[in-house]
Amino acid sequence: MKGYVYILASKRNGTLYTGVTRDIAGRLFEHQNELTPGFTSRYGVKTLVWFEEYDLLTAAITREKTIKKWPRQWKLNLIEENNPDWEDISWHLMGL
């Protein structure tokens, strides 16, 4: 079963949220529509700025735990490596 690790942002260099899921499109919909109370709805973290796909959910979970331990600057570098303008990349999910 596939898994996804993702980072959402409130704005460029704003509040970040790192998560993991099996259904990234569904989970993103929940975040963007504030369907689940919590961190992302409280801080307006809705923009998908980075994600990775894994063949196994367990691999995605391991990667998420690793990223969550990283210093903030490493996360910023990870985002800017492939998304220097911090654009919403949720359109990439259309084919998933």
Buried (B, 14 or more C-beta within 10 A) or exposed (E): EBBBBBBBBBEBEBBBBBBBBEEBEEBBEBBBEEEEEEEBBEBBBBBBBBBBBBEEBEBBBBBBEEBEEEEEEEBBEBBBEEBEEBEBBBEEBEEE
